[in-house]
Amino acid sequence: MSEGIDTEGKIECFCCGKELTNWAYDVTLRNGGRSFVSVHPMGGLHFETYGHYGSRIFDPMDGKGTKLDIAICDECIIEKVKRVHGTGFNHVREAALEENVEYKKEKDAEDAWLIEAIETQLKELDNND
């Protein structure tokens, strides 16, 4: 259950700097506890890390929940779909294909290079399957 949603916040895409609307809100958890969601980008994905063994810049291990939050816009994910890994890859790939069709309908010739790049990457992925 969400309460007090702030839909006026903004967050920049980590990759391209595009400004995304960011939702922030309190959530009542099933166990009755509370949690605050501070990063929920609209038109993008949220990545959260508490550090990583092997990182030279961020692995606090302080027991305080110190973390980093990063937002990446959907366009940057689609543009780099070849670099996406994980169990959700096929879902992202299918969404990229669907977005590409809509993208073609909505964008003008100035963006043709991006469409071609996406199609090339997706064809390469099909050839590697």
PyMOL commands that set and color helices and strands:
alter all, ss='L'
color gray80, all
select helices_A, chain A and resi 74-79+81-83+89-106+109-128
alter helices_A, ss='H'
color red, helices_A
select strands_A, chain A and resi 2-12+19-28+34-37+44-49+68-73
alter strands_A, ss='S'
color yellow, strands_A
deselect
rebuild
show_as cartoon
